[in-house]
Amino acid sequence: TPYDVPFVDLYTSQLVYRSGDTFILYEDISNAGRGRIINYCLALEVEGMFFFSPDWTQDILWTTMYISSGYNQSREVFNFIWPDAGPLPGVRFWALFTDPETGEMVGEYDVTEFYAV
């Protein structure tokens, strides 16, 4: 990953979840490059269907934000007890930045995958 563009890293508290487990999705965003306005897209993929933050609908949504040079933020996006949802193979969270003027991706996307049994 180039060091002069924003960077996002997604990861979960574990790889496999069972009913009663604590599910945590972490998000780390940093920017070593110049300050800039970007669009941030976070999506959940379940069995080939995508749901987009912040409303978690199938409409493609993003959050426009300014990230300054030296920006560094870590946060818990979700923290909840995993329900008795049955088996779910290969659930994924995707994240990426785009330029609000051109729509081109800025930096690289990130994806994290987990399973429910």
ABEGO torsion letter per residue (X at the ends): XBAABBBBBBBBABABBBBGBBBBBBBBBBBABBBBBBBBBBBBBBGGBBBBOAAGBABBBBBBBBBBBGBBBBBBABBBBBBBAEBBBGBBBBBBBBBAAAGBBBEBBBBBBBBBX
